[in-house]
């Protein structure tokens, strides 16, 4: 049951992240105040980091403050991790528990500080991506995709305000790879559900 839930939630998370990116592009191409729903959909911390790095500054581009959208994305990822934990629990129990605890700790820090803690999403993603390498070729590709995505996103997160021209491009690539990685996780969970 948890795996089926993980499949649905990973697909939902992939769609949410893809919709955020598409909505950001729409809001840049068509910057009018009437598109409040479009702005709202693209208003997660990863898109905010990208807009700050790329100097696409809007009035709402601020990383501080509680954002229920960010909390929802991290909660979805926690359940995806739990579904993966059910699949791999006998091999990597400690590592999965660490990645899940990192996400929970990150959420607690975010709620307390209204700013820090969301990077736990990428650190947890790095840990999980590394665990894919001992499996079949498809899992290894997912592992490599996840590692590259999360490293690029962390690099962008840690260099906000540094004004390094290549970072927005790398961050954008990382974001696209993150979406692909999330859908790869859904596929891996789907295949193991049939086993």
C-alpha positions as CSV (number, residue, x, y, z in Angstrom):
1,X,0.0,0.0,0.0
2,X,2.8,2.4,0.9
3,X,4.5,1.8,-2.5
4,X,1.3,2.5,-4.4
5,X,1.0,5.7,-2.4
6,X,4.6,6.5,-3.1
7,X,4.0,6.1,-6.9
8,X,1.1,8.5,-6.8
9,X,2.8,11.0,-4.6
10,X,6.1,10.9,-6.7
11,X,4.1,11.5,-9.9
12,X,2.2,14.4,-8.1
13,X,5.5,15.9,-6.9
14,X,7.0,15.7,-10.4
15,X,3.9,17.4,-11.8
16,X,4.0,20.1,-9.2
17,X,7.7,20.8,-9.8
18,X,7.2,20.8,-13.6
19,X,4.2,23.1,-13.2
20,X,6.2,25.5,-11.1
21,X,8.9,25.7,-13.8
22,X,6.3,26.2,-16.6
23,X,4.5,28.9,-14.6
24,X,7.7,30.7,-13.9
25,X,8.5,30.8,-17.6
26,X,4.9,32.1,-18.3
27,X,5.2,34.8,-15.7
28,X,8.5,36.0,-17.2
29,X,7.2,36.0,-20.7
30,X,3.8,37.5,-19.7
31,X,4.6,39.7,-16.6
32,X,1.1,41.0,-15.7
33,X,-0.5,41.1,-12.3
34,X,-3.6,39.3,-13.5
35,X,-1.7,36.0,-13.5
36,X,-1.8,35.6,-9.7
37,X,-2.4,31.8,-9.9
38,X,0.6,31.4,-12.2
39,X,2.8,33.3,-9.8
40,X,1.4,31.3,-6.9
41,X,2.2,28.0,-8.5
42,X,5.8,29.0,-9.3
43,X,6.3,30.4,-5.7
44,X,8.4,27.5,-4.2
45,X,11.9,28.1,-2.7
46,X,13.7,26.4,-5.7
47,X,12.0,28.8,-8.2
48,X,12.7,31.7,-5.9
49,X,16.4,30.8,-5.7
50,X,16.5,30.6,-9.5
51,X,14.8,34.0,-9.9
52,X,17.3,35.5,-7.4
53,X,20.3,33.9,-9.2
54,X,19.1,34.9,-12.6
55,X,18.1,38.4,-11.5
56,X,14.5,37.9,-12.5
57,X,13.5,39.9,-9.4
58,X,9.8,40.2,-8.5
59,X,8.4,41.8,-5.4
60,X,7.6,38.4,-3.8
61,X,11.1,36.9,-4.5
62,X,12.1,36.4,-0.9
63,X,13.4,33.2,0.7
64,X,12.3,34.2,4.3
65,X,8.9,33.5,5.8
66,X,6.8,30.3,6.1
67,X,5.6,29.0,2.8
68,X,3.0,26.2,3.0
69,X,3.8,25.3,-0.6
70,X,7.5,24.5,0.4
71,X,6.3,22.5,3.4
72,X,3.9,20.6,1.1
73,X,6.6,19.7,-1.3
74,X,8.9,18.5,1.4
75,X,6.0,16.4,3.0
76,X,5.4,14.8,-0.4
77,X,9.1,13.9,-0.6
78,X,9.0,12.4,2.9
79,X,6.3,10.0,1.8
80,X,8.2,9.2,-1.4
81,X,11.2,8.4,0.7
82,X,9.1,6.2,3.0
83,X,7.9,4.3,-0.1
84,X,11.5,3.8,-1.2
85,X,12.4,2.8,2.3
86,X,9.8,0.0,2.1
87,X,11.4,-1.2,-1.1
88,X,15.0,-1.1,0.1
89,X,14.5,-1.4,3.9
90,X,16.6,-4.6,4.4
91,X,19.6,-3.1,2.6
92,X,19.8,0.5,3.5
93,X,17.7,1.0,6.7
94,X,20.0,3.4,8.4
95,X,20.6,5.6,5.3
96,X,16.9,5.9,4.6
97,X,16.2,6.8,8.2
98,X,18.9,9.4,8.1
99,X,17.5,10.9,4.9
100,X,13.9,11.0,6.3
101,X,15.1,12.4,9.6
102,X,17.0,15.1,7.7
103,X,13.8,16.1,5.9
104,X,11.9,16.3,9.2
105,X,14.7,18.2,10.9
106,X,14.9,20.5,7.9
107,X,11.1,21.2,8.2
108,X,11.4,21.9,12.0
109,X,14.4,24.3,11.3
110,X,12.4,26.0,8.6
111,X,9.4,26.5,10.8
112,X,11.6,27.9,13.6
113,X,13.8,30.2,11.5
114,X,11.4,31.0,8.7
115,X,14.4,30.7,6.3
116,X,16.9,27.9,6.8
117,X,16.2,24.1,6.6
118,X,14.9,23.6,3.1
119,X,18.3,22.5,1.8
120,X,17.7,19.2,3.7
121,X,15.5,18.3,0.7
122,X,18.6,18.2,-1.6
123,X,20.9,16.6,1.0
124,X,18.3,13.9,1.5
125,X,18.0,13.5,-2.3
126,X,21.8,13.1,-2.5
127,X,21.8,10.3,0.1
128,X,18.9,8.5,-1.6
129,X,20.5,8.9,-5.1
130,X,23.7,7.2,-3.8
131,X,21.7,4.2,-2.6
132,X,20.5,3.5,-6.2
133,X,23.9,2.6,-7.4
134,X,24.0,-1.0,-6.1
135,X,20.9,-2.0,-8.2
136,X,20.2,-2.5,-11.9
137,X,21.1,-0.2,-14.7
138,X,17.9,1.8,-14.5
139,X,18.5,2.5,-10.8
140,X,22.1,3.5,-11.5
141,X,20.9,6.0,-14.1
142,X,18.3,7.4,-11.6
143,X,21.1,7.5,-9.0
144,X,23.4,9.5,-11.3
145,X,20.5,11.8,-12.3
146,X,19.6,12.5,-8.7
147,X,23.2,13.1,-7.6
148,X,23.8,15.7,-10.4
149,X,20.4,17.4,-9.8
150,X,20.8,17.7,-6.1
151,X,24.5,18.9,-6.3
152,X,23.5,21.6,-8.8
153,X,20.6,22.7,-6.7
154,X,22.7,22.8,-3.5
155,X,25.4,24.8,-5.4
156,X,22.7,27.3,-6.4
157,X,21.2,27.4,-2.9
158,X,24.6,28.1,-1.2
159,X,25.6,30.8,-3.7
160,X,22.5,33.0,-3.6
161,X,23.7,36.6,-3.9
162,X,27.2,35.6,-5.2
163,X,26.4,36.8,-8.7
164,X,28.2,34.0,-10.5
165,X,26.8,34.1,-14.1
166,X,26.9,30.3,-14.8
167,X,25.0,29.4,-11.6
168,X,21.4,30.2,-12.9
169,X,22.1,28.0,-15.9
170,X,23.4,25.1,-13.8
171,X,20.5,25.6,-11.3
172,X,18.0,25.4,-14.2
173,X,19.6,22.2,-15.4
174,X,19.5,20.8,-11.9
175,X,15.9,21.7,-11.6
176,X,15.0,19.9,-14.8
177,X,17.1,16.9,-13.7
178,X,15.2,16.9,-10.4
179,X,11.9,16.6,-12.2
180,X,13.2,13.7,-14.3
181,X,14.6,12.1,-11.2
182,X,11.3,12.3,-9.4
183,X,9.5,10.6,-12.3
184,X,12.3,8.0,-12.4
185,X,11.6,7.2,-8.8
186,X,7.9,6.7,-9.7
187,X,8.9,4.3,-12.4
188,X,11.2,2.3,-10.1
189,X,8.4,2.1,-7.5
190,X,6.0,1.0,-10.3
191,X,8.3,-1.7,-11.5
192,X,8.9,-3.0,-8.0
193,X,5.2,-3.0,-7.3
194,X,4.8,-5.5,-10.1
195,X,7.5,-7.8,-8.7
